[in-house]
Structure formats: structure tokens, C-alpha cells
Amino acid sequence: MARDPREVMEYDVLVVGAGPSGLSAAIRLKQLANEAGQELS
């Protein structure tokens, strides 16, 4: 039986948790990336 190929997704950052701390970290990381002229995924 052949294995199904797995989809691979690459991210710069993974924020775990949807609470206030996770949201705050995601916003700050996006601000820093924008200041540096970088894309963030």
C-alpha cells in the first residue's frame, strides 16, 4: 500500500494558544517584521 504524500508548510513563527498572550506575541512579531521590511508567515 502506497503512502499518501504529506503536505509540508513552512512557517517563520508558530504561536501556540489563542489567548491574549498569543495574540500580543503575534502582533508584536508582525510589527517587528514590518519595521525590518520583511514578510512573516
C-alpha positions as CSV (number, residue, x, y, z in Angstrom):
1,M,0.0,0.0,0.0
2,A,1.5,3.3,-1.1
3,R,1.7,6.1,1.4
4,D,-0.1,9.4,0.7
5,P,2.4,12.3,0.2
6,R,2.2,14.7,3.1
7,E,1.8,18.3,2.6
8,V,4.6,20.4,4.1
9,M,4.0,24.0,5.1
10,E,6.9,26.2,6.3
11,Y,6.4,29.0,8.8
12,D,8.7,31.6,10.3
13,V,6.8,31.5,13.6
14,L,4.2,29.3,15.2
15,V,2.2,30.9,18.0
16,V,0.5,28.3,20.1
17,G,-2.5,29.5,22.0
18,A,-5.3,31.9,21.1
19,G,-5.3,33.8,24.4
20,P,-4.2,37.4,25.0
21,S,-0.5,36.4,25.2
22,G,-0.6,34.6,21.9
23,L,-2.3,37.5,20.2
24,S,0.0,40.0,21.7
25,A,3.1,38.0,20.6
26,A,1.7,37.6,17.0
27,I,1.0,41.4,16.7
28,R,4.5,42.3,18.1
29,L,6.2,39.9,15.7
30,K,4.3,41.3,12.8
31,Q,5.2,44.9,13.8
32,L,8.9,43.9,14.0
33,A,8.8,42.2,10.6
34,N,7.2,45.3,9.1
35,E,9.8,47.6,10.6
36,A,12.5,45.4,9.2
37,G,10.8,45.3,5.8
38,Q,10.3,41.5,6.0
39,E,7.4,39.2,5.2
40,L,6.3,37.0,8.1
41,S,4.3,33.8,7.8
